[in-house]
Amino acid sequence: MKIKKLLQSRRTINSFKPEKPHEDLIRKAIELARWAPNHHLTEPWRFYLLGSETSQAIVELNSKIVSQKKGEKAGEMKREKWSAIPGWLVVTMMKSDDPLQAQEDYAACSCAIQNLALALWNEGVGIKWTSGDVIRDPEFYNIIWVDQDVESVVGLIWYGYPEEIPVSQRKSVEEIVVRLP
């Protein structure tokens, strides 16, 4: 796909077909994701491909969190929706004691996720980068076997073949660019 079309057509996907893309396709996209810009070549990202047991544990944790905040019905609706997600990936970053380095590493991980999204989109696979209370819960770290003192979660990435592709608009360049003397 030409880069302009790729950039303009990529969308966050909220509903996926049940078929899960093959892991080789995801690994090839991660290969491209790791070429994201990163200050001092820290390569702070880590990618965790989740199997059905791990993703189901996250579904249950999120359902519990939502039930506690919004009631059992809302928790059950989340359980049903999240159980239908075909592919799961978690992106973390290595922690840094230097606040500036931590900020740069988060930006680098964001770039890596964008690379991942574009590489997958080019193959007809969409993603949704999600976060929320579930990724901040200490139990989430236990489920994915990550030491919270060493890594922090940047995002939970759902992937699959789009059931539908949302339409989106952007502000004009004139609305977002300020020319300074």
C-alpha beads as a LAMMPS data file, in Angstrom:
LAMMPS data file: protein, C-alpha beads

181 atoms
180 bonds

1 atom types
1 bond types

-500.0 500.0 xlo xhi
-500.0 500.0 ylo yhi
-500.0 500.0 zlo zhi

Masses

1 110.0

Atoms # bond

1 1 1 0.000 0.000 0.000
2 1 1 1.296 3.481 -0.742
3 1 1 2.263 5.324 2.452
4 1 1 -0.245 8.166 1.977
5 1 1 -3.162 5.768 1.534
6 1 1 -1.923 3.614 4.412
7 1 1 -1.698 6.570 6.811
8 1 1 -5.039 8.045 5.785
9 1 1 -6.984 4.779 5.807
10 1 1 -5.812 3.235 9.092
11 1 1 -8.501 3.290 11.772
12 1 1 -8.974 2.041 15.297
13 1 1 -11.059 -1.105 14.992
14 1 1 -13.775 -1.747 17.556
15 1 1 -15.283 -4.937 16.169
16 1 1 -13.386 -7.856 14.723
17 1 1 -14.242 -10.957 12.743
18 1 1 -13.731 -14.129 14.830
19 1 1 -10.770 -15.391 12.772
20 1 1 -7.448 -14.752 14.487
21 1 1 -4.550 -13.647 12.254
22 1 1 -1.638 -16.071 12.170
23 1 1 1.115 -15.392 14.704
24 1 1 3.741 -15.143 11.939
25 1 1 1.938 -12.058 10.621
26 1 1 2.035 -10.480 14.078
27 1 1 5.713 -11.298 14.521
28 1 1 6.517 -9.688 11.149
29 1 1 4.679 -6.551 12.265
30 1 1 6.628 -6.541 15.552
31 1 1 9.816 -6.811 13.478
32 1 1 8.816 -3.527 11.812
33 1 1 7.557 -1.961 15.049
34 1 1 10.980 -2.269 16.634
35 1 1 12.430 0.134 14.047
36 1 1 10.601 3.041 15.676
37 1 1 12.694 6.060 16.627
38 1 1 14.035 5.838 20.169
39 1 1 16.361 8.234 21.938
40 1 1 19.846 6.780 22.535
41 1 1 18.598 3.498 21.012
42 1 1 17.178 2.384 24.352
43 1 1 14.680 0.060 22.609
44 1 1 12.475 0.245 25.711
45 1 1 9.577 -1.810 24.315
46 1 1 8.622 -5.363 25.101
47 1 1 5.860 -7.229 23.266
48 1 1 3.835 -9.960 24.945
49 1 1 1.737 -12.170 22.666
50 1 1 -1.120 -13.466 24.782
51 1 1 -2.657 -16.885 24.463
52 1 1 -6.267 -17.731 25.230
53 1 1 -5.633 -18.570 28.899
54 1 1 -3.940 -15.235 29.582
55 1 1 -6.416 -13.175 27.592
56 1 1 -9.338 -14.900 29.340
57 1 1 -7.803 -14.071 32.729
58 1 1 -7.670 -10.413 31.639
59 1 1 -11.291 -10.602 30.480
60 1 1 -12.289 -11.878 33.940
61 1 1 -10.226 -9.226 35.748
62 1 1 -11.749 -6.448 33.656
63 1 1 -15.248 -7.827 34.156
64 1 1 -14.654 -7.795 37.914
65 1 1 -13.354 -4.202 37.831
66 1 1 -16.290 -3.003 35.713
67 1 1 -18.808 -4.895 37.891
68 1 1 -17.453 -3.216 41.012
69 1 1 -17.710 0.247 39.433
70 1 1 -20.835 -0.023 37.299
71 1 1 -22.697 -3.152 38.392
72 1 1 -22.964 -6.797 37.397
73 1 1 -24.809 -6.158 34.127
74 1 1 -22.077 -3.795 32.864
75 1 1 -19.403 -6.294 33.923
76 1 1 -21.143 -9.087 32.040
77 1 1 -21.458 -6.920 28.925
78 1 1 -17.698 -6.219 29.065
79 1 1 -16.973 -9.925 29.548
80 1 1 -19.009 -10.747 26.445
81 1 1 -17.434 -7.997 24.320
82 1 1 -13.856 -8.696 25.402
83 1 1 -14.256 -12.464 25.004
84 1 1 -14.895 -11.907 21.290
85 1 1 -11.506 -10.227 20.675
86 1 1 -9.476 -12.615 18.480
87 1 1 -5.900 -11.432 19.156
88 1 1 -4.227 -9.939 22.214
89 1 1 -0.851 -8.272 22.649
90 1 1 0.556 -6.210 25.509
91 1 1 3.256 -3.604 24.960
92 1 1 5.348 -2.602 27.954
93 1 1 8.342 -0.359 28.398
94 1 1 11.362 -0.777 30.574
95 1 1 11.258 1.668 33.467
96 1 1 13.837 4.393 33.901
97 1 1 14.706 6.360 37.044
98 1 1 15.340 9.395 34.840
99 1 1 11.995 11.195 34.254
100 1 1 13.141 12.613 30.908
101 1 1 14.284 9.187 29.703
102 1 1 10.959 7.691 30.862
103 1 1 9.070 10.293 28.836
104 1 1 11.217 9.653 25.768
105 1 1 10.803 5.898 26.176
106 1 1 7.016 6.241 26.358
107 1 1 7.096 8.297 23.164
108 1 1 9.282 5.649 21.522
109 1 1 6.849 2.907 22.535
110 1 1 3.989 4.962 21.102
111 1 1 5.901 5.199 17.824
112 1 1 6.487 1.434 17.917
113 1 1 2.766 0.824 18.391
114 1 1 2.031 3.109 15.429
115 1 1 4.545 1.153 13.332
116 1 1 2.829 -2.053 14.440
117 1 1 -0.594 -0.643 13.567
118 1 1 0.538 0.447 10.101
119 1 1 2.345 -2.817 9.357
120 1 1 -0.727 -4.821 10.329
121 1 1 -3.120 -2.472 8.501
122 1 1 -1.071 -2.997 5.357
123 1 1 -1.913 -6.723 5.717
124 1 1 -5.619 -6.119 6.341
125 1 1 -5.375 -6.491 10.125
126 1 1 -6.700 -3.777 12.417
127 1 1 -5.899 -2.971 16.024
128 1 1 -7.332 -1.183 18.982
129 1 1 -4.851 0.267 21.466
130 1 1 -6.672 0.259 24.775
131 1 1 -5.778 1.062 28.348
132 1 1 -8.110 1.852 31.225
133 1 1 -8.280 0.622 34.787
134 1 1 -7.454 -2.962 33.915
135 1 1 -3.851 -2.242 32.827
136 1 1 -3.215 -0.281 36.018
137 1 1 -4.402 -3.062 38.299
138 1 1 -1.534 -4.955 39.990
139 1 1 -3.305 -8.234 39.150
140 1 1 -2.897 -7.414 35.447
141 1 1 0.887 -7.508 35.910
142 1 1 0.604 -10.858 37.678
143 1 1 -1.490 -12.257 34.839
144 1 1 1.085 -11.268 32.206
145 1 1 4.051 -12.241 34.431
146 1 1 5.594 -8.758 34.378
147 1 1 7.455 -7.208 37.301
148 1 1 5.863 -3.790 37.902
149 1 1 9.145 -2.499 39.325
150 1 1 10.935 -3.204 36.033
151 1 1 8.335 -2.597 33.305
152 1 1 5.173 -0.559 32.891
153 1 1 2.306 -1.302 30.539
154 1 1 1.960 1.135 27.648
155 1 1 -1.046 -0.528 26.104
156 1 1 -3.200 -3.546 25.612
157 1 1 -3.444 -4.114 21.864
158 1 1 -6.334 -6.034 20.356
159 1 1 -5.896 -7.218 16.790
160 1 1 -7.864 -9.011 14.131
161 1 1 -9.601 -8.680 10.812
162 1 1 -12.032 -5.738 10.895
163 1 1 -15.739 -6.481 11.017
164 1 1 -16.277 -2.859 10.002
165 1 1 -13.989 0.090 9.366
166 1 1 -15.035 3.389 10.938
167 1 1 -15.067 6.588 8.893
168 1 1 -13.077 9.462 10.329
169 1 1 -12.357 13.103 9.634
170 1 1 -9.417 15.272 10.634
171 1 1 -9.017 19.008 11.090
172 1 1 -7.512 20.864 8.157
173 1 1 -3.814 21.696 8.161
174 1 1 -4.759 25.365 8.453
175 1 1 -6.493 24.616 11.771
176 1 1 -3.508 22.899 13.367
177 1 1 -0.442 24.710 12.038
178 1 1 0.837 27.944 13.521
179 1 1 3.469 29.754 11.480
180 1 1 5.925 31.636 13.664
181 1 1 8.212 34.419 12.406

Bonds

1 1 1 2
2 1 2 3
3 1 3 4
4 1 4 5
5 1 5 6
6 1 6 7
7 1 7 8
8 1 8 9
9 1 9 10
10 1 10 11
11 1 11 12
12 1 12 13
13 1 13 14
14 1 14 15
15 1 15 16
16 1 16 17
17 1 17 18
18 1 18 19
19 1 19 20
20 1 20 21
21 1 21 22
22 1 22 23
23 1 23 24
24 1 24 25
25 1 25 26
26 1 26 27
27 1 27 28
28 1 28 29
29 1 29 30
30 1 30 31
31 1 31 32
32 1 32 33
33 1 33 34
34 1 34 35
35 1 35 36
36 1 36 37
37 1 37 38
38 1 38 39
39 1 39 40
40 1 40 41
41 1 41 42
42 1 42 43
43 1 43 44
44 1 44 45
45 1 45 46
46 1 46 47
47 1 47 48
48 1 48 49
49 1 49 50
50 1 50 51
51 1 51 52
52 1 52 53
53 1 53 54
54 1 54 55
55 1 55 56
56 1 56 57
57 1 57 58
58 1 58 59
59 1 59 60
60 1 60 61
61 1 61 62
62 1 62 63
63 1 63 64
64 1 64 65
65 1 65 66
66 1 66 67
67 1 67 68
68 1 68 69
69 1 69 70
70 1 70 71
71 1 71 72
72 1 72 73
73 1 73 74
74 1 74 75
75 1 75 76
76 1 76 77
77 1 77 78
78 1 78 79
79 1 79 80
80 1 80 81
81 1 81 82
82 1 82 83
83 1 83 84
84 1 84 85
85 1 85 86
86 1 86 87
87 1 87 88
88 1 88 89
89 1 89 90
90 1 90 91
91 1 91 92
92 1 92 93
93 1 93 94
94 1 94 95
95 1 95 96
96 1 96 97
97 1 97 98
98 1 98 99
99 1 99 100
100 1 100 101
101 1 101 102
102 1 102 103
103 1 103 104
104 1 104 105
105 1 105 106
106 1 106 107
107 1 107 108
108 1 108 109
109 1 109 110
110 1 110 111
111 1 111 112
112 1 112 113
113 1 113 114
114 1 114 115
115 1 115 116
116 1 116 117
117 1 117 118
118 1 118 119
119 1 119 120
120 1 120 121
121 1 121 122
122 1 122 123
123 1 123 124
124 1 124 125
125 1 125 126
126 1 126 127
127 1 127 128
128 1 128 129
129 1 129 130
130 1 130 131
131 1 131 132
132 1 132 133
133 1 133 134
134 1 134 135
135 1 135 136
136 1 136 137
137 1 137 138
138 1 138 139
139 1 139 140
140 1 140 141
141 1 141 142
142 1 142 143
143 1 143 144
144 1 144 145
145 1 145 146
146 1 146 147
147 1 147 148
148 1 148 149
149 1 149 150
150 1 150 151
151 1 151 152
152 1 152 153
153 1 153 154
154 1 154 155
155 1 155 156
156 1 156 157
157 1 157 158
158 1 158 159
159 1 159 160
160 1 160 161
161 1 161 162
162 1 162 163
163 1 163 164
164 1 164 165
165 1 165 166
166 1 166 167
167 1 167 168
168 1 168 169
169 1 169 170
170 1 170 171
171 1 171 172
172 1 172 173
173 1 173 174
174 1 174 175
175 1 175 176
176 1 176 177
177 1 177 178
178 1 178 179
179 1 179 180
180 1 180 181
